[in-house]
Amino acid sequence: MTQPVHGPGVPIIRTGLAWRRTALSFATVTLLALRLALTSDGGVPVAVACALAALAACTTALVVVRRRVADLQHGRTSLNGHTLLLCAILALGYALIGAVLMIL
């Protein structure tokens, strides 16, 4: 049986991994939104607009996660509220995109 790893850098590593999982989640939701946009009956303009919005949200999320992981690697562990607020807004945006595609 292995012993749990403890040390001053372990929480930073775990936080970095959590942010990477967040990026993976955003990428997965983007792929699902793109699939939904391609199979939607709402018409081409709606599908293209939703696909572009999903890609823009994913790009923004990946940039935020990359900056946050880089901050953690350089020892900057304090988190301002803007990062979490932006992630929450992006998640709500994905929900809105999904709702538009499901309704139309």
Summary of the structure (lengths in Angstrom):
residues: 104
radius of gyration: 17.2
end to end distance: 53.9
largest distance: 57.0
contacts: 263
relative contact order: 0.16
helix: 80%
strand: 0%
